[in-house]
Amino acid sequence: MFASAGEIRREVAALARPPVRMQVSEAASRYLKVQTPGGGVAPWDPSLTPYMIEPMNMLTSRLHESVIFAGPARTGKTLALIDGFIGYMVTCDPSDMLVTQISQEKAKDYSKLRVNRMHRNSPEIGKHLSTNKQDDNVFEKYYKAGNVLKIGWPTVKQLSSSDYKYVLLTDYDRMPENVDHEGSPFSLGQKRTQTFLSRGMTAAESSPGYEIIDPNWKARSPHEAPPTRGILSLYNLGDRRRWYWPCPHCGTYFMPLSGIDAFSFNINKDLFGATETEITGVVGLIATCCGQVIDEKEKSRMNAKGVWVQEGCHIEQDSDAIEIVGEPRKTKVASFWMPGASAAYQTWTSIVQRYLNALREYDLTGSEETLKATTNVDQGAPYLPRRLMSETSVADLEKRAEDLPKRAVPENARFLLASIDVQGSRFVVQVIAYGVGYENWLIDRFDIHSSKRMRDSEALPLDPAGYIEDWDLIIDKVINRSYPLADGSNRTMAIFCTACDSGGKAGVTDRAYSFWRKLRKKGLHNRFVLVKGERPSPNSHKPTVSKSYPDNSNRSDRKARARGDVPVWLLNTTLLKDSVASDMKREEAGPRYMHYPDWLGLWFYEELIAEVRSEKGWDNPRRVRNESFDLYAYAKGLLHALLVENKLKEINWTSPPAWAAEWNNNNQINLVINAVTKTKKQNNNAPVDVGGFINVQDDWFK
């Protein structure tokens, strides 16, 4: 079968068709069809997200070489800047385009779920797709005009060699900062468009994902973003456009604040045992022009009249019109930063509620991950870590020392955790009592430095790397240890569980594994946990703790023999030490407050602040002793692991497990561990192995 001459002419006509003179937003509203929440299809409506019109139209600017858009999720930014621009490229300006997703998996999903649907649902766009089957691939779409849409991810191979008129990078702050040591995704993307001179365009969009670097930063202009990396760093290089809208009370155009400070709300503070923090009343927006509170029903009307204003410019108003006047920054980067309050697809109440829930999680667990995520994604703002909000000195910590009974369990404590740091010739031990909300008291700190090995009637120094029998000291001095209750009774509380570092000089890891196996034979392994600290990058999204079973039985080059039978918990020391550092800044007794006894010396506080936080994590640049800080991090990691192992998000203090109950119901009170173990062995009923933890459903410890 042969094609007719007319069909051939129609097929190749697109090759000679000149670009259509139309703005990107106009092309999107005319040609782009999107799926509605109900499952239908409707034309893209610019009136729903009017703040996206100007950024879209800047994508074809001959005066700019790049467009940067920073803002929260649920703004419609990906639909407008990526999908909308693809539709424009296909229908109006056939050109080669590279869309870079954060990973190969995301690129595949975007191709199948967004691009393929666009071709099906938008006939005016889909008809330009090449009819050859081999031209419609997952990562490459060829069109009748000969242009290609490449859907890639941040690797040197993807961002090198080929030239593209348009390069779009989506969710930029979740990409690697340095692609295979060749540079940032943005700088590599710009190289691909340089061939096209002023016609080329590199665009990046994202919600902020990096922390504020300098807590003492003061803005030199209202439009400047705090010092950080990623999308807001690119924004600061540009002309810094911010979204202004008219106040319904006084009519003045104003720029809403970034972050949670933009909102007015009240909460019920007496909800410590609840799953969420309750908002009382209506959430409103604070108008910075007159101080009045704006109702959310005004948001769509305010957005419809909103305008983008460049740094160096301002709005002049009269009764009939507004005019933007002034001298904008001289730059070839058009940059936009939009606050969460303006986002069309999220409510002010939802923004505040998610923030309060994250804040409550932080109060209970010390983890800032959810708090950081909601600040970035919902509020469209960079996150200032709690550890950077104020400096902590040795003197500040020492002033908080309290007159607490020495080596006794305070009345509000519910359970005891011990942590051990393995040094070259000693075990450093710290015991912490935890109460409601993880308020904690340090009740003991000591070294185990003498072994039971003798020479000339003198005990030899401890050698954790050389002698497995030296580890046996941990059984009596830590695992089986109990402390008297501070109520004056004869009752005692046993240490519930002990976390021990499994790393160190050559030989330590092998001895640690052998010791755990010995404890398993004795039925004591459920009170002892091996941990290993790791320092992933702050933006790696690694979990706080994760359970592993090291196995190198197939490798002859490993000195530590691991057969996959010993559980080792991997600790994200960056997150854990961030949490400890923020706990140290709490100044009032309550959830996660750290109590220090006054019998500790200055050395203890010096160890607590020995490390400094860099962008890569915590470092000990002076190489001074830091065991206090490490041991608090191990204990907090153990606490997280206990919750994970027992499938608990947090302890329900109104109905806690028996090991965290009030003293009269606590199964760790007056517990004689050795006797219980012997009884179980005599009954030929070995303890259940739950990977190093007491399963709270089992009663064999009672």
C-alpha positions as CSV (number, residue, x, y, z in Angstrom):
1,M,0.0,0.0,0.0
2,F,1.3,3.4,-1.0
3,A,0.8,6.9,0.6
4,S,-0.7,9.6,-1.5
5,A,1.2,12.8,-2.4
6,G,-1.3,14.8,-0.4
7,E,-0.7,12.7,2.7
8,I,3.1,13.1,2.3
9,R,2.8,16.9,2.0
10,R,0.7,17.1,5.1
11,E,3.2,14.9,7.1
12,V,6.2,17.0,6.1
13,A,4.5,20.4,6.3
14,A,5.4,20.7,9.9
15,L,9.1,20.7,9.0
16,A,8.8,24.0,7.3
17,R,6.1,25.6,9.5
18,P,7.4,28.8,11.3
19,P,6.9,29.2,15.0
20,V,3.5,30.4,16.1
21,R,3.6,33.8,17.8
22,M,1.7,33.0,20.9
23,Q,2.6,33.2,24.6
24,V,3.1,30.0,26.6
25,S,0.1,30.6,28.9
26,E,-2.1,31.3,25.9
27,A,-1.0,28.1,24.1
28,A,-1.6,26.1,27.3
29,S,-5.1,27.4,27.8
30,R,-5.9,26.8,24.1
31,Y,-4.4,23.3,23.6
32,L,-3.6,21.7,26.9
33,K,-6.3,19.4,28.4
34,V,-5.8,18.2,32.0
35,Q,-7.5,15.6,34.1
36,T,-10.0,16.9,36.7
37,P,-10.3,15.6,40.3
38,G,-13.5,13.7,39.2
39,G,-11.6,11.9,36.4
40,G,-12.8,14.0,33.5
41,V,-10.8,16.1,31.1
42,A,-10.9,19.9,30.9
43,P,-8.9,22.7,29.4
44,W,-6.1,24.1,31.5
45,D,-7.6,27.2,33.2
46,P,-5.1,30.0,34.0
47,S,-7.6,31.7,36.3
48,L,-7.1,28.9,38.9
49,T,-3.4,29.6,39.2
50,P,-2.9,33.2,37.9
51,Y,0.4,33.5,39.6
52,M,1.8,31.0,37.1
53,I,1.0,33.1,34.0
54,E,4.1,35.4,34.2
55,P,6.6,32.6,34.9
56,M,5.2,30.6,32.0
57,N,5.5,33.5,29.6
58,M,9.0,34.2,30.7
59,L,10.1,30.8,29.3
60,T,10.3,32.3,25.8
61,S,12.0,35.6,26.9
62,R,14.9,36.6,24.6
63,L,16.2,38.8,27.4
64,H,16.6,36.0,29.9
65,E,18.6,32.7,29.7
66,S,16.9,31.0,32.6
67,V,13.7,30.9,34.7
68,I,13.7,29.9,38.3
69,F,10.5,29.2,40.3
70,A,10.5,28.4,44.0
71,G,7.3,27.6,45.7
72,P,5.3,25.1,47.8
73,A,3.6,22.0,46.5
74,R,0.1,22.1,45.2
75,T,0.6,25.4,43.3
76,G,0.2,23.9,39.9
77,K,3.8,24.8,39.0
78,T,4.7,21.5,37.4
79,L,1.5,21.5,35.3
80,A,2.2,25.1,34.1
81,L,6.0,25.2,33.7
82,I,6.6,21.7,32.5
83,D,3.4,20.3,31.0
84,G,2.3,23.6,29.7
85,F,5.7,24.4,28.1
86,I,5.8,21.0,26.5
87,G,2.4,21.7,24.9
88,Y,3.7,25.1,23.7
89,M,6.8,23.5,22.2
90,V,4.8,20.9,20.4
91,T,2.2,23.2,19.0
92,C,3.9,26.5,18.5
93,D,7.7,26.1,18.5
94,P,8.9,22.7,17.5
95,S,12.2,22.3,19.2
96,D,14.3,19.8,21.0
97,M,13.5,19.7,24.7
98,L,15.0,17.9,27.7
99,V,12.9,17.4,30.8
100,T,15.0,16.2,33.8
101,Q,13.3,14.4,36.6
102,I,14.9,13.5,39.9
103,S,15.5,9.8,39.0
104,Q,15.0,7.3,36.2
105,E,12.0,5.9,38.0
106,K,10.4,9.3,38.2
107,A,11.2,10.0,34.6
108,K,9.5,6.8,33.6
109,D,6.4,7.7,35.7
110,Y,6.3,11.2,34.3
111,S,6.4,9.8,30.7
112,K,3.6,7.3,31.3
113,L,1.4,9.2,33.6
114,R,1.8,12.8,32.4
115,V,3.2,12.9,28.8
116,N,1.2,10.0,27.4
117,R,-2.0,11.2,29.0
118,M,-1.3,14.7,27.5
119,H,-1.0,13.2,24.0
120,R,-4.3,11.3,24.5
121,N,-6.3,14.0,26.3
122,S,-5.1,17.0,24.2
123,P,-5.8,16.2,20.5
124,E,-4.1,19.4,19.3
125,I,-0.9,18.3,21.0
126,G,-1.2,14.5,20.3
127,K,-1.7,14.9,16.6
128,H,1.8,16.2,16.3
129,L,3.3,13.0,17.6
130,S,5.1,10.9,15.0
131,T,3.0,8.0,13.8
132,N,6.1,5.7,13.7
133,K,5.9,3.2,16.6
134,Q,9.6,3.4,17.2
135,D,9.3,7.2,17.7
136,D,7.2,6.9,20.8
137,N,9.4,5.5,23.5
138,V,9.3,5.9,27.3
139,F,12.2,8.4,27.5
140,E,12.0,9.9,24.0
141,K,9.1,11.3,22.0
142,Y,9.6,12.3,18.4
143,Y,7.2,14.6,16.6
144,K,6.3,15.1,13.0
145,A,8.3,18.3,12.8
146,G,11.4,16.3,13.6
147,N,11.9,17.6,17.1
148,V,12.3,15.3,20.1
149,L,11.2,15.5,23.7
150,K,13.8,13.8,25.9
151,I,12.8,12.7,29.4
152,G,15.8,12.1,31.5
153,W,17.3,12.2,35.0
154,P,20.5,13.9,36.5
155,T,23.5,12.0,35.2
156,V,26.4,13.2,33.2
157,K,25.3,11.1,30.3
158,Q,21.9,12.6,30.3
159,L,23.1,16.2,30.7
160,S,26.0,16.2,28.3
161,S,26.8,15.9,24.6
162,S,23.4,16.7,23.0
163,D,22.1,20.2,22.5
164,Y,18.6,21.3,23.4
165,K,16.8,24.5,22.9
166,Y,14.9,24.0,26.1
167,V,16.1,22.3,29.3
168,L,13.6,21.9,32.2
169,L,14.6,20.6,35.6
170,T,11.7,19.7,37.9
171,D,11.8,19.2,41.7
172,Y,15.3,20.6,41.6
173,D,16.1,20.4,45.3
174,R,15.6,16.6,45.3
175,M,18.4,16.2,42.7
176,P,22.0,15.6,43.6
177,E,23.9,18.8,44.1
178,N,26.9,17.6,42.1
179,V,26.3,15.2,39.2
180,D,29.2,12.7,39.0
181,H,31.6,15.5,40.2
182,E,30.9,17.4,37.0
183,G,28.8,20.2,38.4
184,S,25.2,21.0,39.4
185,P,22.3,19.8,37.3
186,F,21.4,23.5,36.6
187,S,24.9,24.4,35.3
188,L,25.1,21.3,33.2
189,G,21.6,22.0,31.8
190,Q,22.7,25.5,30.8
191,K,25.5,24.2,28.8
192,R,23.1,22.2,26.7
193,T,21.2,25.4,25.6
194,Q,24.1,27.7,24.9
195,T,24.2,26.8,21.2
196,F,20.8,28.5,20.8
197,L,22.1,31.8,22.2
198,S,19.2,34.0,23.3
199,R,16.6,31.5,22.0
200,G,17.8,28.9,24.5
201,M,16.2,28.6,27.9
202,T,17.0,26.6,31.1
203,A,14.3,26.5,33.7
204,A,14.2,24.9,37.2
205,E,11.3,24.6,39.6
206,S,11.1,23.2,43.1
207,S,9.9,23.6,46.6
208,P,12.8,24.5,48.9
209,G,14.7,21.5,50.2
210,Y,17.8,22.8,52.0
211,E,18.4,24.2,55.4
212,I,19.2,27.8,56.2
213,I,23.0,28.0,56.6
214,D,23.4,31.2,58.7
215,P,20.9,31.7,61.5
216,N,22.1,35.3,62.0
217,W,21.4,36.3,58.5
218,K,19.6,39.6,58.0
219,A,17.9,40.3,54.7
220,R,19.3,43.3,52.8
221,S,16.1,43.6,50.9
222,P,12.5,42.3,51.4
223,H,12.8,40.0,48.4
224,E,16.1,38.3,49.3
225,A,15.9,34.6,50.3
226,P,18.0,33.4,53.3
227,P,21.4,31.8,52.5
228,T,20.8,28.2,51.5
229,R,21.5,25.9,48.6
230,G,19.4,24.6,45.8
231,I,16.5,26.5,44.2
232,L,16.6,29.5,46.5
233,S,20.2,29.9,45.9
234,L,19.4,30.1,42.1
235,Y,16.5,32.5,43.0
236,N,18.9,34.9,44.7
237,L,20.9,35.0,41.5
238,G,17.9,36.3,39.6
239,D,15.7,39.4,39.6
240,R,13.9,38.1,42.7
241,R,10.2,38.5,41.9
242,R,7.8,38.2,44.8
243,W,4.0,37.8,44.7
244,Y,2.0,40.8,45.9
245,W,-1.8,40.9,46.3
246,P,-4.3,43.5,47.5
247,C,-5.5,43.6,51.1
248,P,-9.3,43.3,51.3
249,H,-9.3,45.6,54.3
250,C,-7.3,48.6,53.2
251,G,-6.7,47.9,49.5
252,T,-2.9,48.2,49.8
253,Y,-0.8,45.7,47.9
254,F,1.4,43.7,50.2
255,M,3.8,40.7,50.1
256,P,2.7,37.9,52.4
257,L,5.2,36.6,54.9
258,S,7.0,33.3,54.2
259,G,6.5,30.4,56.6
260,I,4.2,29.8,59.5
261,D,4.5,33.4,60.7
262,A,2.2,34.4,57.8
263,F,-0.9,32.9,59.6
264,S,-3.1,33.8,62.6
265,F,-4.5,30.9,64.5
266,N,-5.2,29.6,68.0
267,I,-4.6,26.1,69.3
268,N,-5.7,23.9,72.3
269,K,-2.4,23.5,74.1
270,D,-3.7,20.9,76.6
271,L,-3.7,17.9,74.2
272,F,-0.4,16.1,75.0
273,G,-2.0,12.7,74.8
274,A,-3.9,13.4,71.6
275,T,-2.8,12.2,68.2
276,E,-3.1,15.7,66.7
277,T,-3.0,19.3,68.0
278,E,-6.4,20.9,67.7
279,I,-6.8,24.3,66.0
280,T,-9.5,26.4,67.7
281,G,-11.2,29.0,65.6
282,V,-10.5,30.0,62.0
283,V,-7.0,30.2,60.4
284,G,-6.4,33.6,58.8
285,L,-3.6,35.5,57.1
286,I,-1.9,38.4,58.6
287,A,-1.9,41.4,56.3
288,T,1.5,43.1,56.7
289,C,0.2,46.4,55.4
290,C,-2.4,47.0,58.1
291,G,-2.1,44.1,60.6
292,Q,-5.7,42.9,59.9
293,V,-6.5,39.2,59.6
294,I,-7.8,38.1,56.3
295,D,-10.3,35.3,55.8
296,E,-9.3,32.5,53.4
297,K,-12.4,33.1,51.3
298,E,-10.6,36.2,49.9
299,K,-7.7,34.2,48.6
300,S,-8.9,33.5,45.1
301,R,-10.0,37.1,44.6
302,M,-6.6,38.3,45.9
303,N,-4.7,35.9,43.6
304,A,-6.7,37.1,40.6
305,K,-5.4,40.7,41.2
306,G,-2.0,39.7,42.3
307,V,1.2,40.8,40.5
308,W,4.9,39.8,40.5
309,V,7.2,42.6,41.6
310,Q,11.0,42.5,40.9
311,E,13.5,43.5,43.6
312,G,14.2,47.2,43.3
313,C,10.7,48.0,42.2
314,H,7.5,48.9,44.0
315,I,3.8,49.3,43.4
316,E,2.2,52.7,43.0
317,Q,-1.5,52.8,43.4
318,D,-4.4,55.1,42.7
319,S,-8.1,54.5,42.9
320,D,-8.3,53.1,39.4
321,A,-5.0,51.3,38.6
322,I,-1.6,50.2,39.9
323,E,1.8,50.7,38.3
324,I,5.1,48.9,39.0
325,V,7.9,51.4,39.0
326,G,11.6,51.3,39.9
327,E,14.9,49.8,38.7
328,P,14.9,46.0,38.7
329,R,18.1,44.0,39.2
330,K,20.2,43.6,36.1
331,T,20.4,39.9,35.4
332,K,19.5,37.3,32.8
333,V,17.7,35.1,35.3
334,A,14.0,35.6,35.9
335,S,13.4,34.2,39.3
336,F,10.2,33.8,41.3
337,W,9.5,32.8,44.9
338,M,5.9,32.2,46.0
339,P,4.7,31.6,49.6
340,G,2.5,28.7,50.6
341,A,-0.4,31.1,51.5
342,S,-1.0,31.8,47.8
343,A,-1.1,28.1,46.6
344,A,-4.4,27.4,45.0
345,Y,-4.7,23.7,45.9
346,Q,-4.0,23.8,49.6
347,T,-6.0,25.5,52.4
348,W,-4.5,27.7,55.1
349,T,-6.0,25.4,57.7
350,S,-4.2,22.4,56.2
351,I,-0.9,24.2,56.2
352,V,-1.2,25.2,59.8
353,Q,-2.5,21.8,60.9
354,R,0.4,19.9,59.2
355,Y,2.9,22.3,60.9
356,L,1.3,21.7,64.3
357,N,1.3,18.0,63.9
358,A,5.0,18.1,62.9
359,L,5.8,20.3,65.8
360,R,4.1,17.9,68.1
361,E,6.1,15.0,66.6
362,Y,9.3,17.1,67.2
363,D,8.3,17.7,70.8
364,L,7.7,14.0,71.4
365,T,10.5,12.4,69.4
366,G,13.1,15.2,68.7
367,S,12.9,14.4,65.0
368,E,12.8,17.5,62.8
369,E,12.3,15.7,59.5
370,T,8.5,16.2,59.3
371,L,8.8,19.7,60.6
372,K,11.4,20.4,57.8
373,A,9.3,18.7,55.2
374,T,6.1,20.7,55.9
375,T,8.0,24.0,56.1
376,N,9.6,23.3,52.7
377,V,6.7,21.6,50.9
378,D,3.6,23.3,52.4
379,Q,4.9,26.7,53.3
380,G,7.4,27.0,50.4
381,A,10.1,28.3,52.9
382,P,13.6,27.2,53.8
383,Y,14.0,25.5,57.2
384,L,16.0,26.9,60.1
385,P,17.1,23.9,62.2
386,R,16.4,24.1,65.9
387,R,20.1,23.5,66.7
388,L,21.0,26.8,65.0
389,M,18.4,28.9,66.7
390,S,20.8,29.9,69.5
391,E,24.4,29.0,70.6
392,T,24.8,26.7,73.6
393,S,27.9,27.1,75.8
394,V,29.4,25.1,78.6
395,A,28.4,27.7,81.1
396,D,24.8,27.7,79.9
397,L,24.5,23.9,80.4
398,E,26.4,23.9,83.7
399,K,24.0,26.5,85.1
400,R,21.1,24.0,84.6
401,A,22.7,21.4,86.8
402,E,20.2,20.2,89.5
403,D,20.5,18.8,93.0
404,L,19.5,15.2,92.0
405,P,20.1,12.1,94.0
406,K,23.3,10.4,92.9
407,R,22.8,7.2,90.9
408,A,19.1,7.0,91.8
409,V,15.9,6.9,89.6
410,P,14.0,10.2,89.9
411,E,10.3,10.0,90.7
412,N,9.0,10.9,87.2
413,A,11.2,8.4,85.4
414,R,9.6,5.3,83.8
415,F,12.5,3.3,82.3
416,L,16.3,3.3,82.0
417,L,18.4,3.0,78.9
418,A,22.2,2.6,78.9
419,S,24.6,3.4,76.1
420,I,28.2,2.3,75.7
421,D,31.0,3.9,73.7
422,V,33.9,1.5,73.0
423,Q,37.3,3.2,73.4
424,G,40.8,1.8,73.0
425,S,41.2,0.7,76.6
426,R,37.8,1.3,78.2
427,F,34.1,1.1,77.9
428,V,32.4,4.5,78.5
429,V,28.9,4.0,80.0
430,Q,26.1,6.4,80.4
431,V,22.7,5.6,82.0
432,I,19.6,7.8,81.3
433,A,16.2,7.7,82.9
434,Y,13.2,8.6,80.7
435,G,9.8,9.8,81.7
436,V,6.6,11.1,80.0
437,G,7.3,12.8,76.7
438,Y,10.9,11.5,76.9
439,E,11.9,14.0,79.5
440,N,15.2,12.5,80.7
441,W,17.6,12.5,83.6
442,L,21.3,11.4,83.5
443,I,21.7,9.2,86.5
444,D,25.1,7.6,85.9
445,R,28.3,8.0,84.0
446,F,31.3,5.8,84.5
447,D,34.2,4.0,82.7
448,I,35.0,0.3,82.8
449,H,38.8,0.4,82.4
450,S,40.2,-2.6,84.3
451,S,39.9,-6.2,83.2
452,K,39.7,-9.4,85.3
453,R,42.9,-10.5,83.7
454,M,45.7,-10.4,86.3
455,R,49.5,-9.9,86.2
456,D,51.5,-9.8,89.3
457,S,48.3,-9.5,91.4
458,E,47.3,-6.4,89.4
459,A,44.4,-6.1,87.0
460,L,45.4,-5.5,83.4
461,P,43.9,-2.7,81.4
462,L,40.8,-3.4,79.4
463,D,41.3,-4.4,75.8
464,P,38.0,-4.6,73.9
465,A,39.7,-5.3,70.6
466,G,41.8,-8.2,71.9
467,Y,39.9,-10.1,74.6
468,I,36.3,-11.3,74.4
469,E,36.3,-12.0,78.1
470,D,36.8,-8.3,78.7
471,W,33.3,-7.8,77.2
472,D,31.8,-10.0,80.0
473,L,32.2,-7.1,82.4
474,I,29.3,-5.4,80.6
475,I,27.0,-8.1,81.9
476,D,27.3,-7.4,85.6
477,K,28.2,-3.7,85.4
478,V,25.6,-2.7,82.9
479,I,23.1,-5.2,81.6
480,N,22.2,-6.8,84.9
481,R,22.4,-3.5,86.8
482,S,19.6,-1.9,88.8
483,Y,19.3,1.5,90.4
484,P,17.4,2.5,93.6
485,L,14.2,4.5,93.3
486,A,14.5,8.0,94.8
487,D,11.3,7.6,96.8
488,G,13.2,6.2,99.8
489,S,11.8,2.6,99.4
490,N,14.0,-0.5,99.0
491,R,12.8,-0.9,95.4
492,T,15.1,-0.8,92.4
493,M,14.6,-0.3,88.6
494,A,16.6,-2.5,86.1
495,I,18.2,-1.1,83.0
496,F,15.7,-1.9,80.3
497,C,18.1,-2.1,77.4
498,T,21.7,-1.2,76.5
499,A,23.0,0.2,73.2
500,C,26.7,-0.5,72.4
501,D,28.9,0.9,69.6
502,S,30.1,-2.0,67.4
503,G,32.9,-0.1,65.7
504,G,36.4,1.1,66.6
505,K,39.9,-0.2,66.2
506,A,40.6,-3.4,64.4
507,G,39.1,-6.4,66.3
508,V,36.3,-4.5,68.1
509,T,33.6,-5.4,65.7
510,D,34.5,-9.1,65.7
511,R,34.5,-9.1,69.6
512,A,31.2,-7.2,69.6
513,Y,29.5,-9.8,67.4
514,S,31.0,-12.7,69.5
515,F,29.7,-11.1,72.7
516,W,26.2,-10.7,71.3
517,R,26.2,-14.4,70.4
518,K,27.4,-15.2,73.9
519,L,24.5,-13.2,75.3
520,R,22.0,-15.1,73.1
521,K,23.2,-18.3,74.7
522,K,22.7,-16.8,78.1
523,G,19.2,-15.4,77.2
524,L,20.4,-11.8,77.7
525,H,20.5,-10.7,74.1
526,N,17.1,-9.0,74.4
527,R,18.6,-6.4,76.7
528,F,21.6,-5.6,74.6
529,V,21.8,-3.9,71.1
530,L,24.7,-3.4,68.8
531,V,24.7,-0.1,67.0
532,K,26.8,1.5,64.2
533,G,26.8,5.2,63.5
534,E,26.6,6.4,59.9
535,R,26.7,10.0,58.7
536,P,24.7,10.3,55.5
537,S,24.3,13.8,54.0
538,P,21.6,15.9,55.5
539,N,19.5,15.7,52.3
540,S,19.9,12.0,51.7
541,H,16.5,11.2,53.4
542,K,18.0,8.1,55.2
543,P,15.9,6.8,58.1
544,T,16.8,7.7,61.6
545,V,17.5,4.0,62.4
546,S,17.4,0.9,60.4
547,K,18.0,-2.7,61.3
548,S,20.7,-4.8,59.5
549,Y,22.2,-8.2,59.6
550,P,25.8,-7.9,58.4
551,D,27.0,-10.9,56.4
552,N,30.5,-11.1,54.9
553,S,30.9,-14.8,55.1
554,N,31.7,-15.0,51.4
555,R,34.6,-12.5,51.7
556,S,38.0,-13.5,52.9
557,D,39.3,-9.9,53.2
558,R,37.1,-9.1,56.2
559,K,38.6,-9.3,59.6
560,A,35.3,-9.1,61.5
561,R,33.4,-12.3,61.0
562,A,29.7,-11.6,60.2
563,R,27.4,-14.4,59.3
564,G,24.2,-12.5,59.0
565,D,23.0,-13.8,62.4
566,V,23.8,-10.7,64.5
567,P,21.4,-7.7,64.3
568,V,23.1,-4.3,64.1
569,W,21.1,-1.1,64.1
570,L,22.4,1.5,61.8
571,L,22.1,5.0,63.3
572,N,21.7,8.2,61.2
573,T,24.0,10.2,63.5
574,T,23.3,13.4,61.6
575,L,19.6,13.3,62.5
576,L,20.1,11.9,66.0
577,K,22.7,14.5,67.0
578,D,20.6,17.2,65.4
579,S,17.8,16.0,67.8
580,V,20.1,15.9,70.8
581,A,21.4,19.4,70.0
582,S,17.9,20.8,69.8
583,D,17.0,19.1,73.1
584,M,19.9,20.8,74.8
585,K,18.4,24.2,73.9
586,R,15.1,23.5,75.7
587,E,15.0,25.7,78.7
588,E,11.9,24.5,80.6
589,A,11.2,21.1,82.1
590,G,8.8,19.0,80.0
591,P,8.9,16.8,76.9
592,R,12.5,15.9,75.9
593,Y,14.1,18.3,78.5
594,M,17.5,17.1,79.6
595,H,18.2,17.1,83.3
596,Y,21.8,17.1,84.5
597,P,22.9,16.2,88.1
598,D,25.2,18.7,89.8
599,W,27.8,16.0,90.7
600,L,29.0,16.0,87.1
601,G,32.2,17.9,86.3
602,L,32.9,20.5,83.7
603,W,34.3,17.8,81.5
604,F,30.8,16.4,80.9
605,Y,29.5,19.6,79.4
606,E,32.6,20.1,77.3
607,E,32.0,16.7,75.8
608,L,28.4,17.7,75.0
609,I,29.4,20.6,72.8
610,A,32.6,19.2,71.5
611,E,31.2,18.8,68.0
612,V,30.2,21.4,65.4
613,R,27.5,21.1,62.7
614,S,28.6,21.6,59.1
615,E,26.6,21.2,56.0
616,K,27.7,17.6,55.8
617,G,26.8,16.6,59.4
618,W,28.5,16.7,62.8
619,D,32.3,16.9,63.1
620,N,34.8,17.0,65.9
621,P,37.5,19.4,64.4
622,R,39.5,19.7,67.6
623,R,39.6,16.0,68.2
624,V,38.6,16.4,71.8
625,R,36.6,14.0,73.9
626,N,32.9,13.9,72.8
627,E,31.6,10.8,74.6
628,S,28.7,12.6,76.3
629,F,27.3,13.7,72.9
630,D,27.8,10.3,71.3
631,L,26.2,8.4,74.2
632,Y,23.1,10.7,74.1
633,A,22.8,10.0,70.4
634,Y,23.2,6.2,70.9
635,A,20.5,6.3,73.6
636,K,18.2,8.3,71.4
637,G,18.9,5.9,68.6
638,L,18.0,3.0,70.9
639,L,14.8,4.7,71.8
640,H,13.9,5.0,68.1
641,A,14.8,1.4,67.5
642,L,12.6,0.2,70.4
643,L,9.7,2.0,68.9
644,V,10.4,0.6,65.4
645,E,10.9,-3.0,66.7
646,N,7.6,-2.9,68.6
647,K,5.7,-1.2,65.8
648,L,5.1,1.9,67.9
649,K,5.0,5.4,66.4
650,E,5.4,6.7,69.9
651,I,4.7,5.6,73.5
652,N,1.1,6.2,74.5
653,W,1.7,7.5,78.0
654,T,-1.9,7.1,79.1
655,S,-1.6,3.3,78.3
656,P,2.1,2.6,78.1
657,P,3.8,-0.8,77.8
658,A,4.7,-2.4,81.1
659,W,8.4,-1.3,80.9
660,A,7.3,2.3,80.6
661,A,4.4,2.2,83.2
662,E,4.2,4.0,86.5
663,W,6.3,2.4,89.2
664,N,3.5,0.4,90.8
665,N,2.8,-1.3,87.4
666,N,6.3,-1.3,86.0
667,N,7.7,-4.7,85.2
668,Q,11.3,-3.4,85.6
669,I,10.9,-2.6,89.3
670,N,12.6,-5.1,91.6
671,L,13.5,-7.2,88.6
672,V,16.4,-9.7,89.2
673,I,17.5,-10.5,85.7
674,N,19.8,-13.5,86.4
675,A,17.2,-15.2,88.5
676,V,14.5,-14.9,85.8
677,T,16.9,-16.2,83.2
678,K,17.8,-19.2,85.3
679,T,14.2,-19.9,86.0
680,K,13.4,-19.9,82.4
681,K,16.2,-22.2,81.6
682,Q,15.2,-24.6,84.4
683,N,11.7,-24.7,82.8
684,N,13.3,-25.4,79.4
685,N,11.5,-22.3,78.1
686,A,14.1,-20.1,76.4
687,P,13.3,-16.4,75.8
688,V,11.9,-15.5,72.5
689,D,14.4,-13.9,70.1
690,V,12.9,-10.7,68.8
691,G,16.1,-9.3,67.3
692,G,17.6,-7.9,70.5
693,F,14.5,-6.4,72.1
694,I,11.8,-7.2,74.6
695,N,8.6,-7.7,72.8
696,V,6.1,-5.8,74.9
697,Q,3.5,-8.5,74.2
698,D,5.5,-11.2,75.9
699,D,5.4,-11.6,79.7
700,W,8.5,-13.7,80.2
701,F,10.2,-10.8,81.9
702,K,7.6,-10.4,84.6
